[in-house]
Amino acid sequence: MVFTAAQRVLSVVILIILVKEITTSKDLVAKETNAEKIDRLLREIEEPKTPRVNLGHRQLSFPAPPATKNFVEIPGMSEDLRSFTICLHMRTDSEKGSTLFTYYDKDGAEQISLYSDERRTKYKLRINARHHGQKKAELKNLDGKWHVICALWEGKHGSYEIWSDGKIRVSGEGLDEDFKISGGGTFVLGQGGDKKKKFKDDAAFSGDISHFNVWDEWLDKADLRSREKSCKLEGNVINWNADDIKLTVNGKILIDKFSCMWKRELPADEVDLLTERTEKDKALEEDD
């Protein structure tokens, strides 16, 4: 008997469901009604998938115009944080303000946010939905080029710093001292708001983000400079180069090729290594 493509797909789905049924705990199944069993199977099928990929040579491209439906979720730390360093590579030429990243606790409340004003050139670090009148960091990154931005905070004195391209742009104290960042939450890239999933239009990001790394400590200046100038950053909370990083992409965000360009742009005639390798593979195939 010859099966059509649709029949083969349906057969695979049926087999998957049967395997799930067989491997489910006998005690659990015995207690389930038919309605509960159907509901459980539907939930298993409909749950969003979170792929694990290596992003070392990849960037997240957020389309224009900015939209609340475009954001990326990364599971946060399991333990509470009393200090942190967060760095990322970003570029944009959008004329609107936006949020680079937000951390929401397990109840969906905002606890960390790095966001800009309506002109996107001045950023603030907000802790526990407060910024305590801190000075804005003038980043001057509205140029369509790559920039490396880092935010540091420690809870004992509420000390904070915002770095851009290896230099401190703003620093201070009193930013929610004696507070701790709750574990078990989620980092959201490219979007923000007081509550998770209640995002604001004026917080949506458009542009590119890569190498988002998080540490559970305040990195010293020498360590931060040496790490910031590298595309081999390895945060101990979130490591962009890890093979098992979890990433949930929402909306029309693309995962594109990324070439490390700290303090420089690739010349127009320079082909990135991934593209070059692909072209060589094609040539070899044609020769064969």
Salt bridges, closest charged atoms under 4 A:
GLU21 OE2 - ARG40 NH2 2.97
GLU32 OE2 - ARG40 NE 2.57
ASP39 OD2 - ARG43 NH1 2.29
GLU44 OE2 - ARG40 NH1 3.44
GLU73 OE2 - LYS196 NZ 3.03
ASP80 OD2 - LYS180 NZ 3.46
GLU110 OE2 - ARG126 NE 2.80
GLU138 OE1 - LYS122 NZ 3.80
ASP143 OD1 - HIS147 NE2 2.97
ASP165 OD2 - HIS147 ND1 2.76
ASP176 OD1 - ARG130 NH1 2.94
ASP176 OD1 - HIS132 NE2 3.17
ASP208 OD2 - ARG91 NE 2.68
ASP223 OD1 - ARG227 NE 2.72
